[in-house]
Amino acid sequence: MYNALRLLDRPTAFVVVEGLDHHILDYRKRIKWQNTIFAWFAKWLKDDDSWWKSMYDKMEE
């Protein structure tokens, strides 16, 4: 999905949850993963990137 979106020149990010794959069972990592999704929606649907930047400032271009 990530590569397809990049090829279509759509905004995307690849976020790795260290030590886990598609099943995020560690509670703290799952909370961060869920917050990542919410921050992404806030950035692209509400035009508010403050939450995303607070989590992933280094990823910004």
TALINZI-V889236 format. One record per backbone hydrogen bond with DSSP energy under -1.0 kcal/mol. NH is the residue of the N-H (numbers start at 1). CO is the residue of the C=O. If there is no record, write none. Layout:
[[NH CO] [NH CO]]
This chain:
[[5 1] [6 2] [7 3] [8 4] [9 6] [10 5] [20 17] [25 23] [30 26] [31 27] [32 28] [33 29] [34 30] [35 31] [36 32] [37 33] [38 34] [39 35] [40 36] [41 37] [42 38] [43 39] [44 40] [45 41] [48 42] [53 49] [54 50] [55 51] [56 52] [59 56] [60 57]]
